[in-house]
Amino acid sequence: MLTVHHLGVSQSERVIWLCEEIGLPYRMVRHERREDNKLAPEALKTIHPMGLAPVIEDDGRILGESAAICQYIDARYNDGALTPQPDDPDYVDFLYWFHFANGTLMPNMYMEAVVVMADLEEPPFFFVDRKRRSWSMLEKRLGEAPFFAGERLTLADIMIVFVMTTGRMFINFDLDTCPNARAYLRRIGERPAYRAAMAKAEPGFRPMLD
């Protein structure tokens, strides 16, 4: 059985949601953050050299990086059903938003988080501006289609939703000016698989869907 190493309040909730979404049996091993600095515990380093989550174990393989894990699970256990293929009209949008999640959105948001955690001065203007433009793009896209790749849920949504929800715990950002994003997150929050995943990954935690 697939084993998912989940760190509380982290990107690994993506993997739990994906498994629930496709009905894949899995074993979840939860790791708690350290009390002194809120980082991942040393135990994760015995599983993967980076000592970060998510990490999965499957058939003797150990794999890190949430995007790689999501692609692996969808390809191996779901016939790639959540990954539009090159001849699909949604392919280009899927490809862009799938990589936008960790390639653009997270770095620009978390630079602010690093500044706050390190008790430094305000983040440089260009990071603040990039965060603003990133969310402006999200808002525009969600006014054009119900999901990031188009009419159906894909791995692009699995990747981006964490940054739009739990990821906001680390920065100062609300959705007052993002009605399309709010409507989208309400739709995500109505999915039984998402609710089941969050109940298992973060028991007692109210998902940040607004």
Biotite code that builds the C-alpha atoms (Angstrom):
import biotite.structure as struc

atoms = struc.array([
    struc.Atom([0.000, 0.000, 0.000], chain_id="A", res_id=1, res_name="MET", atom_name="CA", element="C"),
    struc.Atom([1.175, 3.526, -0.783], chain_id="A", res_id=2, res_name="LEU", atom_name="CA", element="C"),
    struc.Atom([2.523, 5.360, 2.265], chain_id="A", res_id=3, res_name="THR", atom_name="CA", element="C"),
    struc.Atom([2.188, 9.138, 2.417], chain_id="A", res_id=4, res_name="VAL", atom_name="CA", element="C"),
    struc.Atom([4.369, 11.014, 4.891], chain_id="A", res_id=5, res_name="HIS", atom_name="CA", element="C"),
    struc.Atom([2.377, 14.101, 5.810], chain_id="A", res_id=6, res_name="HIS", atom_name="CA", element="C"),
    struc.Atom([3.708, 17.097, 7.723], chain_id="A", res_id=7, res_name="LEU", atom_name="CA", element="C"),
    struc.Atom([1.049, 19.093, 9.513], chain_id="A", res_id=8, res_name="GLY", atom_name="CA", element="C"),
    struc.Atom([0.053, 22.323, 7.744], chain_id="A", res_id=9, res_name="VAL", atom_name="CA", element="C"),
    struc.Atom([2.109, 21.686, 4.641], chain_id="A", res_id=10, res_name="SER", atom_name="CA", element="C"),
    struc.Atom([2.031, 20.948, 0.933], chain_id="A", res_id=11, res_name="GLN", atom_name="CA", element="C"),
    struc.Atom([1.573, 17.259, 1.627], chain_id="A", res_id=12, res_name="SER", atom_name="CA", element="C"),
    struc.Atom([-2.181, 17.830, 2.023], chain_id="A", res_id=13, res_name="GLU", atom_name="CA", element="C"),
    struc.Atom([-2.149, 17.869, -1.801], chain_id="A", res_id=14, res_name="ARG", atom_name="CA", element="C"),
    struc.Atom([-1.211, 14.206, -1.892], chain_id="A", res_id=15, res_name="VAL", atom_name="CA", element="C"),
    struc.Atom([-3.864, 13.219, 0.646], chain_id="A", res_id=16, res_name="ILE", atom_name="CA", element="C"),
    struc.Atom([-6.506, 15.060, -1.391], chain_id="A", res_id=17, res_name="TRP", atom_name="CA", element="C"),
    struc.Atom([-5.376, 13.421, -4.630], chain_id="A", res_id=18, res_name="LEU", atom_name="CA", element="C"),
    struc.Atom([-5.567, 9.944, -3.092], chain_id="A", res_id=19, res_name="CYS", atom_name="CA", element="C"),
    struc.Atom([-9.050, 10.674, -1.774], chain_id="A", res_id=20, res_name="GLU", atom_name="CA", element="C"),
    struc.Atom([-10.141, 12.176, -5.099], chain_id="A", res_id=21, res_name="GLU", atom_name="CA", element="C"),
    struc.Atom([-9.239, 9.058, -7.090], chain_id="A", res_id=22, res_name="ILE", atom_name="CA", element="C"),
    struc.Atom([-10.211, 6.559, -4.382], chain_id="A", res_id=23, res_name="GLY", atom_name="CA", element="C"),
    struc.Atom([-6.678, 5.225, -3.921], chain_id="A", res_id=24, res_name="LEU", atom_name="CA", element="C"),
    struc.Atom([-6.037, 3.307, -0.683], chain_id="A", res_id=25, res_name="PRO", atom_name="CA", element="C"),
    struc.Atom([-3.076, 4.714, 1.227], chain_id="A", res_id=26, res_name="TYR", atom_name="CA", element="C"),
    struc.Atom([-1.455, 4.795, 4.644], chain_id="A", res_id=27, res_name="ARG", atom_name="CA", element="C"),
    struc.Atom([-0.815, 8.222, 6.110], chain_id="A", res_id=28, res_name="MET", atom_name="CA", element="C"),
    struc.Atom([2.055, 8.812, 8.519], chain_id="A", res_id=29, res_name="VAL", atom_name="CA", element="C"),
    struc.Atom([1.669, 12.208, 10.164], chain_id="A", res_id=30, res_name="ARG", atom_name="CA", element="C"),
    struc.Atom([4.719, 14.164, 11.294], chain_id="A", res_id=31, res_name="HIS", atom_name="CA", element="C"),
    struc.Atom([4.372, 17.095, 13.677], chain_id="A", res_id=32, res_name="GLU", atom_name="CA", element="C"),
    struc.Atom([6.327, 20.304, 13.348], chain_id="A", res_id=33, res_name="ARG", atom_name="CA", element="C"),
    struc.Atom([9.036, 21.075, 15.896], chain_id="A", res_id=34, res_name="ARG", atom_name="CA", element="C"),
    struc.Atom([8.002, 23.211, 18.838], chain_id="A", res_id=35, res_name="GLU", atom_name="CA", element="C"),
    struc.Atom([11.098, 25.423, 18.767], chain_id="A", res_id=36, res_name="ASP", atom_name="CA", element="C"),
    struc.Atom([11.027, 26.626, 15.152], chain_id="A", res_id=37, res_name="ASN", atom_name="CA", element="C"),
    struc.Atom([7.899, 25.077, 13.590], chain_id="A", res_id=38, res_name="LYS", atom_name="CA", element="C"),
    struc.Atom([10.008, 23.337, 10.956], chain_id="A", res_id=39, res_name="LEU", atom_name="CA", element="C"),
    struc.Atom([9.845, 19.679, 9.956], chain_id="A", res_id=40, res_name="ALA", atom_name="CA", element="C"),
    struc.Atom([11.111, 17.166, 12.528], chain_id="A", res_id=41, res_name="PRO", atom_name="CA", element="C"),
    struc.Atom([14.475, 15.480, 12.166], chain_id="A", res_id=42, res_name="GLU", atom_name="CA", element="C"),
    struc.Atom([12.702, 12.149, 11.635], chain_id="A", res_id=43, res_name="ALA", atom_name="CA", element="C"),
    struc.Atom([11.793, 13.126, 8.082], chain_id="A", res_id=44, res_name="LEU", atom_name="CA", element="C"),
    struc.Atom([15.505, 13.229, 7.196], chain_id="A", res_id=45, res_name="LYS", atom_name="CA", element="C"),
    struc.Atom([15.717, 9.501, 7.825], chain_id="A", res_id=46, res_name="THR", atom_name="CA", element="C"),
    struc.Atom([13.153, 9.017, 5.046], chain_id="A", res_id=47, res_name="ILE", atom_name="CA", element="C"),
    struc.Atom([14.355, 11.585, 2.491], chain_id="A", res_id=48, res_name="HIS", atom_name="CA", element="C"),
    struc.Atom([17.590, 13.642, 2.505], chain_id="A", res_id=49, res_name="PRO", atom_name="CA", element="C"),
    struc.Atom([15.715, 16.959, 2.244], chain_id="A", res_id=50, res_name="MET", atom_name="CA", element="C"),
    struc.Atom([13.746, 16.199, 5.404], chain_id="A", res_id=51, res_name="GLY", atom_name="CA", element="C"),
    struc.Atom([10.626, 17.777, 3.930], chain_id="A", res_id=52, res_name="LEU", atom_name="CA", element="C"),
    struc.Atom([7.106, 16.661, 3.117], chain_id="A", res_id=53, res_name="ALA", atom_name="CA", element="C"),
    struc.Atom([5.453, 15.280, 1.174], chain_id="A", res_id=54, res_name="PRO", atom_name="CA", element="C"),
    struc.Atom([7.318, 12.051, 0.699], chain_id="A", res_id=55, res_name="VAL", atom_name="CA", element="C"),
    struc.Atom([5.772, 8.795, -0.459], chain_id="A", res_id=56, res_name="ILE", atom_name="CA", element="C"),
    struc.Atom([6.933, 5.205, -0.262], chain_id="A", res_id=57, res_name="GLU", atom_name="CA", element="C"),
    struc.Atom([5.642, 2.843, -2.917], chain_id="A", res_id=58, res_name="ASP", atom_name="CA", element="C"),
    struc.Atom([6.978, -0.537, -4.032], chain_id="A", res_id=59, res_name="ASP", atom_name="CA", element="C"),
    struc.Atom([10.346, 0.190, -2.465], chain_id="A", res_id=60, res_name="GLY", atom_name="CA", element="C"),
    struc.Atom([10.609, 3.607, -4.101], chain_id="A", res_id=61, res_name="ARG", atom_name="CA", element="C"),
    struc.Atom([10.869, 6.847, -2.169], chain_id="A", res_id=62, res_name="ILE", atom_name="CA", element="C"),
    struc.Atom([9.717, 9.989, -3.927], chain_id="A", res_id=63, res_name="LEU", atom_name="CA", element="C"),
    struc.Atom([9.608, 13.618, -2.792], chain_id="A", res_id=64, res_name="GLY", atom_name="CA", element="C"),
    struc.Atom([8.331, 16.861, -4.397], chain_id="A", res_id=65, res_name="GLU", atom_name="CA", element="C"),
    struc.Atom([4.567, 17.282, -4.426], chain_id="A", res_id=66, res_name="SER", atom_name="CA", element="C"),
    struc.Atom([4.307, 17.922, -8.183], chain_id="A", res_id=67, res_name="ALA", atom_name="CA", element="C"),
    struc.Atom([6.308, 14.795, -8.996], chain_id="A", res_id=68, res_name="ALA", atom_name="CA", element="C"),
    struc.Atom([4.274, 12.757, -6.510], chain_id="A", res_id=69, res_name="ILE", atom_name="CA", element="C"),
    struc.Atom([0.984, 13.953, -7.962], chain_id="A", res_id=70, res_name="CYS", atom_name="CA", element="C"),
    struc.Atom([2.096, 13.111, -11.487], chain_id="A", res_id=71, res_name="GLN", atom_name="CA", element="C"),
    struc.Atom([3.335, 9.704, -10.367], chain_id="A", res_id=72, res_name="TYR", atom_name="CA", element="C"),
    struc.Atom([0.119, 8.781, -8.564], chain_id="A", res_id=73, res_name="ILE", atom_name="CA", element="C"),
    struc.Atom([-2.129, 10.000, -11.385], chain_id="A", res_id=74, res_name="ASP", atom_name="CA", element="C"),
    struc.Atom([-0.103, 8.152, -14.030], chain_id="A", res_id=75, res_name="ALA", atom_name="CA", element="C"),
    struc.Atom([0.334, 4.900, -12.128], chain_id="A", res_id=76, res_name="ARG", atom_name="CA", element="C"),
    struc.Atom([-2.975, 4.564, -10.325], chain_id="A", res_id=77, res_name="TYR", atom_name="CA", element="C"),
    struc.Atom([-5.432, 6.708, -12.278], chain_id="A", res_id=78, res_name="ASN", atom_name="CA", element="C"),
    struc.Atom([-4.507, 6.206, -15.944], chain_id="A", res_id=79, res_name="ASP", atom_name="CA", element="C"),
    struc.Atom([-3.563, 9.883, -16.082], chain_id="A", res_id=80, res_name="GLY", atom_name="CA", element="C"),
    struc.Atom([-7.208, 10.918, -15.858], chain_id="A", res_id=81, res_name="ALA", atom_name="CA", element="C"),
    struc.Atom([-6.366, 14.199, -14.080], chain_id="A", res_id=82, res_name="LEU", atom_name="CA", element="C"),
    struc.Atom([-3.648, 15.094, -16.616], chain_id="A", res_id=83, res_name="THR", atom_name="CA", element="C"),
    struc.Atom([-4.843, 16.463, -19.983], chain_id="A", res_id=84, res_name="PRO", atom_name="CA", element="C"),
    struc.Atom([-2.797, 15.055, -22.849], chain_id="A", res_id=85, res_name="GLN", atom_name="CA", element="C"),
    struc.Atom([-1.103, 17.112, -25.606], chain_id="A", res_id=86, res_name="PRO", atom_name="CA", element="C"),
    struc.Atom([-4.038, 16.652, -28.009], chain_id="A", res_id=87, res_name="ASP", atom_name="CA", element="C"),
    struc.Atom([-6.523, 17.895, -25.379], chain_id="A", res_id=88, res_name="ASP", atom_name="CA", element="C"),
    struc.Atom([-7.702, 21.518, -25.891], chain_id="A", res_id=89, res_name="PRO", atom_name="CA", element="C"),
    struc.Atom([-7.041, 22.100, -22.166], chain_id="A", res_id=90, res_name="ASP", atom_name="CA", element="C"),
    struc.Atom([-3.443, 20.888, -22.326], chain_id="A", res_id=91, res_name="TYR", atom_name="CA", element="C"),
    struc.Atom([-1.691, 24.259, -22.555], chain_id="A", res_id=92, res_name="VAL", atom_name="CA", element="C"),
    struc.Atom([-3.763, 25.804, -19.753], chain_id="A", res_id=93, res_name="ASP", atom_name="CA", element="C"),
    struc.Atom([-3.189, 22.713, -17.635], chain_id="A", res_id=94, res_name="PHE", atom_name="CA", element="C"),
    struc.Atom([0.551, 22.803, -18.210], chain_id="A", res_id=95, res_name="LEU", atom_name="CA", element="C"),
    struc.Atom([0.812, 26.474, -17.343], chain_id="A", res_id=96, res_name="TYR", atom_name="CA", element="C"),
    struc.Atom([-1.249, 26.430, -14.135], chain_id="A", res_id=97, res_name="TRP", atom_name="CA", element="C"),
    struc.Atom([0.226, 23.145, -12.920], chain_id="A", res_id=98, res_name="PHE", atom_name="CA", element="C"),
    struc.Atom([3.692, 24.711, -12.962], chain_id="A", res_id=99, res_name="HIS", atom_name="CA", element="C"),
    struc.Atom([2.497, 28.172, -11.902], chain_id="A", res_id=100, res_name="PHE", atom_name="CA", element="C"),
    struc.Atom([1.613, 26.806, -8.450], chain_id="A", res_id=101, res_name="ALA", atom_name="CA", element="C"),
    struc.Atom([5.151, 26.101, -7.257], chain_id="A", res_id=102, res_name="ASN", atom_name="CA", element="C"),
    struc.Atom([7.084, 27.938, -9.942], chain_id="A", res_id=103, res_name="GLY", atom_name="CA", element="C"),
    struc.Atom([5.572, 31.406, -9.467], chain_id="A", res_id=104, res_name="THR", atom_name="CA", element="C"),
    struc.Atom([2.773, 31.624, -6.920], chain_id="A", res_id=105, res_name="LEU", atom_name="CA", element="C"),
    struc.Atom([4.444, 29.992, -3.927], chain_id="A", res_id=106, res_name="MET", atom_name="CA", element="C"),
    struc.Atom([7.864, 31.680, -4.277], chain_id="A", res_id=107, res_name="PRO", atom_name="CA", element="C"),
    struc.Atom([6.303, 35.124, -4.562], chain_id="A", res_id=108, res_name="ASN", atom_name="CA", element="C"),
    struc.Atom([4.009, 34.565, -1.599], chain_id="A", res_id=109, res_name="MET", atom_name="CA", element="C"),
    struc.Atom([6.557, 32.930, 0.646], chain_id="A", res_id=110, res_name="TYR", atom_name="CA", element="C"),
    struc.Atom([9.246, 35.533, 0.201], chain_id="A", res_id=111, res_name="MET", atom_name="CA", element="C"),
    struc.Atom([6.942, 37.676, 2.325], chain_id="A", res_id=112, res_name="GLU", atom_name="CA", element="C"),
    struc.Atom([6.622, 34.832, 4.832], chain_id="A", res_id=113, res_name="ALA", atom_name="CA", element="C"),
    struc.Atom([10.406, 34.562, 5.125], chain_id="A", res_id=114, res_name="VAL", atom_name="CA", element="C"),
    struc.Atom([10.657, 38.277, 5.824], chain_id="A", res_id=115, res_name="VAL", atom_name="CA", element="C"),
    struc.Atom([8.021, 38.049, 8.560], chain_id="A", res_id=116, res_name="VAL", atom_name="CA", element="C"),
    struc.Atom([9.515, 34.922, 10.155], chain_id="A", res_id=117, res_name="MET", atom_name="CA", element="C"),
    struc.Atom([12.988, 36.457, 10.182], chain_id="A", res_id=118, res_name="ALA", atom_name="CA", element="C"),
    struc.Atom([11.642, 39.691, 11.691], chain_id="A", res_id=119, res_name="ASP", atom_name="CA", element="C"),
    struc.Atom([13.153, 41.718, 8.874], chain_id="A", res_id=120, res_name="LEU", atom_name="CA", element="C"),
    struc.Atom([11.929, 44.851, 7.165], chain_id="A", res_id=121, res_name="GLU", atom_name="CA", element="C"),
    struc.Atom([9.164, 44.827, 4.582], chain_id="A", res_id=122, res_name="GLU", atom_name="CA", element="C"),
    struc.Atom([9.757, 42.559, 1.561], chain_id="A", res_id=123, res_name="PRO", atom_name="CA", element="C"),
    struc.Atom([11.089, 44.263, -1.578], chain_id="A", res_id=124, res_name="PRO", atom_name="CA", element="C"),
    struc.Atom([8.433, 45.981, -3.675], chain_id="A", res_id=125, res_name="PHE", atom_name="CA", element="C"),
    struc.Atom([8.895, 43.669, -6.615], chain_id="A", res_id=126, res_name="PHE", atom_name="CA", element="C"),
    struc.Atom([7.893, 40.651, -4.500], chain_id="A", res_id=127, res_name="PHE", atom_name="CA", element="C"),
    struc.Atom([4.799, 42.429, -3.239], chain_id="A", res_id=128, res_name="VAL", atom_name="CA", element="C"),
    struc.Atom([3.960, 43.428, -6.800], chain_id="A", res_id=129, res_name="ASP", atom_name="CA", element="C"),
    struc.Atom([4.487, 39.890, -8.091], chain_id="A", res_id=130, res_name="ARG", atom_name="CA", element="C"),
    struc.Atom([2.215, 38.515, -5.390], chain_id="A", res_id=131, res_name="LYS", atom_name="CA", element="C"),
    struc.Atom([-0.456, 41.032, -6.369], chain_id="A", res_id=132, res_name="ARG", atom_name="CA", element="C"),
    struc.Atom([-0.115, 40.195, -10.069], chain_id="A", res_id=133, res_name="ARG", atom_name="CA", element="C"),
    struc.Atom([-0.174, 36.465, -9.344], chain_id="A", res_id=134, res_name="SER", atom_name="CA", element="C"),
    struc.Atom([-3.494, 36.752, -7.525], chain_id="A", res_id=135, res_name="TRP", atom_name="CA", element="C"),
    struc.Atom([-4.834, 39.029, -10.237], chain_id="A", res_id=136, res_name="SER", atom_name="CA", element="C"),
    struc.Atom([-4.093, 36.283, -12.758], chain_id="A", res_id=137, res_name="MET", atom_name="CA", element="C"),
    struc.Atom([-5.788, 33.667, -10.565], chain_id="A", res_id=138, res_name="LEU", atom_name="CA", element="C"),
    struc.Atom([-8.855, 35.844, -10.239], chain_id="A", res_id=139, res_name="GLU", atom_name="CA", element="C"),
    struc.Atom([-9.041, 36.471, -13.984], chain_id="A", res_id=140, res_name="LYS", atom_name="CA", element="C"),
    struc.Atom([-8.651, 32.798, -14.845], chain_id="A", res_id=141, res_name="ARG", atom_name="CA", element="C"),
    struc.Atom([-11.349, 31.721, -12.403], chain_id="A", res_id=142, res_name="LEU", atom_name="CA", element="C"),
    struc.Atom([-13.714, 34.187, -14.046], chain_id="A", res_id=143, res_name="GLY", atom_name="CA", element="C"),
    struc.Atom([-13.129, 32.395, -17.355], chain_id="A", res_id=144, res_name="GLU", atom_name="CA", element="C"),
    struc.Atom([-13.427, 28.730, -16.340], chain_id="A", res_id=145, res_name="ALA", atom_name="CA", element="C"),
    struc.Atom([-14.652, 26.696, -13.350], chain_id="A", res_id=146, res_name="PRO", atom_name="CA", element="C"),
    struc.Atom([-11.246, 25.039, -12.930], chain_id="A", res_id=147, res_name="PHE", atom_name="CA", element="C"),
    struc.Atom([-7.741, 26.132, -13.820], chain_id="A", res_id=148, res_name="PHE", atom_name="CA", element="C"),
    struc.Atom([-7.359, 23.888, -16.871], chain_id="A", res_id=149, res_name="ALA", atom_name="CA", element="C"),
    struc.Atom([-10.937, 24.347, -18.014], chain_id="A", res_id=150, res_name="GLY", atom_name="CA", element="C"),
    struc.Atom([-14.183, 22.550, -17.318], chain_id="A", res_id=151, res_name="GLU", atom_name="CA", element="C"),
    struc.Atom([-12.894, 19.778, -15.068], chain_id="A", res_id=152, res_name="ARG", atom_name="CA", element="C"),
    struc.Atom([-10.665, 19.236, -12.065], chain_id="A", res_id=153, res_name="LEU", atom_name="CA", element="C"),
    struc.Atom([-7.047, 18.377, -12.899], chain_id="A", res_id=154, res_name="THR", atom_name="CA", element="C"),
    struc.Atom([-3.725, 18.141, -11.117], chain_id="A", res_id=155, res_name="LEU", atom_name="CA", element="C"),
    struc.Atom([-3.382, 21.892, -11.669], chain_id="A", res_id=156, res_name="ALA", atom_name="CA", element="C"),
    struc.Atom([-6.150, 22.418, -9.112], chain_id="A", res_id=157, res_name="ASP", atom_name="CA", element="C"),
    struc.Atom([-4.645, 19.881, -6.722], chain_id="A", res_id=158, res_name="ILE", atom_name="CA", element="C"),
    struc.Atom([-1.418, 21.882, -6.816], chain_id="A", res_id=159, res_name="MET", atom_name="CA", element="C"),
    struc.Atom([-2.821, 25.419, -6.617], chain_id="A", res_id=160, res_name="ILE", atom_name="CA", element="C"),
    struc.Atom([-5.538, 24.993, -3.976], chain_id="A", res_id=161, res_name="VAL", atom_name="CA", element="C"),
    struc.Atom([-3.022, 24.488, -1.153], chain_id="A", res_id=162, res_name="PHE", atom_name="CA", element="C"),
    struc.Atom([-1.399, 27.847, -1.909], chain_id="A", res_id=163, res_name="VAL", atom_name="CA", element="C"),
    struc.Atom([-4.789, 29.558, -2.047], chain_id="A", res_id=164, res_name="MET", atom_name="CA", element="C"),
    struc.Atom([-5.933, 28.055, 1.265], chain_id="A", res_id=165, res_name="THR", atom_name="CA", element="C"),
    struc.Atom([-3.579, 26.643, 3.902], chain_id="A", res_id=166, res_name="THR", atom_name="CA", element="C"),
    struc.Atom([-0.649, 28.462, 2.331], chain_id="A", res_id=167, res_name="GLY", atom_name="CA", element="C"),
    struc.Atom([-2.207, 31.798, 3.280], chain_id="A", res_id=168, res_name="ARG", atom_name="CA", element="C"),
    struc.Atom([-1.545, 31.016, 6.943], chain_id="A", res_id=169, res_name="MET", atom_name="CA", element="C"),
    struc.Atom([2.030, 32.144, 6.388], chain_id="A", res_id=170, res_name="PHE", atom_name="CA", element="C"),
    struc.Atom([1.272, 35.547, 4.841], chain_id="A", res_id=171, res_name="ILE", atom_name="CA", element="C"),
    struc.Atom([-1.052, 38.513, 5.235], chain_id="A", res_id=172, res_name="ASN", atom_name="CA", element="C"),
    struc.Atom([-3.602, 38.100, 2.450], chain_id="A", res_id=173, res_name="PHE", atom_name="CA", element="C"),
    struc.Atom([-7.384, 37.841, 2.334], chain_id="A", res_id=174, res_name="ASP", atom_name="CA", element="C"),
    struc.Atom([-9.823, 37.269, -0.496], chain_id="A", res_id=175, res_name="LEU", atom_name="CA", element="C"),
    struc.Atom([-11.930, 40.415, -0.127], chain_id="A", res_id=176, res_name="ASP", atom_name="CA", element="C"),
    struc.Atom([-11.028, 41.542, -3.627], chain_id="A", res_id=177, res_name="THR", atom_name="CA", element="C"),
    struc.Atom([-11.157, 38.068, -5.179], chain_id="A", res_id=178, res_name="CYS", atom_name="CA", element="C"),
    struc.Atom([-14.808, 37.009, -5.617], chain_id="A", res_id=179, res_name="PRO", atom_name="CA", element="C"),
    struc.Atom([-13.987, 34.474, -8.331], chain_id="A", res_id=180, res_name="ASN", atom_name="CA", element="C"),
    struc.Atom([-11.364, 32.837, -6.135], chain_id="A", res_id=181, res_name="ALA", atom_name="CA", element="C"),
    struc.Atom([-13.798, 32.695, -3.234], chain_id="A", res_id=182, res_name="ARG", atom_name="CA", element="C"),
    struc.Atom([-16.479, 31.072, -5.394], chain_id="A", res_id=183, res_name="ALA", atom_name="CA", element="C"),
    struc.Atom([-13.935, 28.573, -6.697], chain_id="A", res_id=184, res_name="TYR", atom_name="CA", element="C"),
    struc.Atom([-12.770, 27.631, -3.212], chain_id="A", res_id=185, res_name="LEU", atom_name="CA", element="C"),
    struc.Atom([-16.369, 27.164, -2.094], chain_id="A", res_id=186, res_name="ARG", atom_name="CA", element="C"),
    struc.Atom([-16.815, 24.709, -4.964], chain_id="A", res_id=187, res_name="ARG", atom_name="CA", element="C"),
    struc.Atom([-13.644, 22.888, -3.955], chain_id="A", res_id=188, res_name="ILE", atom_name="CA", element="C"),
    struc.Atom([-14.816, 22.802, -0.345], chain_id="A", res_id=189, res_name="GLY", atom_name="CA", element="C"),
    struc.Atom([-18.019, 21.039, -1.414], chain_id="A", res_id=190, res_name="GLU", atom_name="CA", element="C"),
    struc.Atom([-16.103, 18.114, -2.911], chain_id="A", res_id=191, res_name="ARG", atom_name="CA", element="C"),
    struc.Atom([-16.416, 15.059, -0.631], chain_id="A", res_id=192, res_name="PRO", atom_name="CA", element="C"),
    struc.Atom([-12.829, 14.027, -1.393], chain_id="A", res_id=193, res_name="ALA", atom_name="CA", element="C"),
    struc.Atom([-11.446, 17.404, -0.350], chain_id="A", res_id=194, res_name="TYR", atom_name="CA", element="C"),
    struc.Atom([-13.445, 17.401, 2.876], chain_id="A", res_id=195, res_name="ARG", atom_name="CA", element="C"),
    struc.Atom([-12.309, 13.848, 3.669], chain_id="A", res_id=196, res_name="ALA", atom_name="CA", element="C"),
    struc.Atom([-8.686, 14.713, 2.926], chain_id="A", res_id=197, res_name="ALA", atom_name="CA", element="C"),
    struc.Atom([-8.645, 17.782, 5.147], chain_id="A", res_id=198, res_name="MET", atom_name="CA", element="C"),
    struc.Atom([-10.373, 15.916, 7.982], chain_id="A", res_id=199, res_name="ALA", atom_name="CA", element="C"),
    struc.Atom([-7.610, 13.304, 7.877], chain_id="A", res_id=200, res_name="LYS", atom_name="CA", element="C"),
    struc.Atom([-4.662, 15.587, 7.184], chain_id="A", res_id=201, res_name="ALA", atom_name="CA", element="C"),
    struc.Atom([-5.619, 18.434, 9.526], chain_id="A", res_id=202, res_name="GLU", atom_name="CA", element="C"),
    struc.Atom([-8.188, 17.222, 12.085], chain_id="A", res_id=203, res_name="PRO", atom_name="CA", element="C"),
    struc.Atom([-9.826, 20.119, 13.886], chain_id="A", res_id=204, res_name="GLY", atom_name="CA", element="C"),
    struc.Atom([-8.535, 22.630, 11.336], chain_id="A", res_id=205, res_name="PHE", atom_name="CA", element="C"),
    struc.Atom([-11.040, 24.726, 9.403], chain_id="A", res_id=206, res_name="ARG", atom_name="CA", element="C"),
    struc.Atom([-9.912, 24.924, 5.755], chain_id="A", res_id=207, res_name="PRO", atom_name="CA", element="C"),
    struc.Atom([-9.261, 28.505, 4.655], chain_id="A", res_id=208, res_name="MET", atom_name="CA", element="C"),
    struc.Atom([-11.844, 28.602, 1.892], chain_id="A", res_id=209, res_name="LEU", atom_name="CA", element="C"),
    struc.Atom([-12.803, 32.277, 2.237], chain_id="A", res_id=210, res_name="ASP", atom_name="CA", element="C"),
])
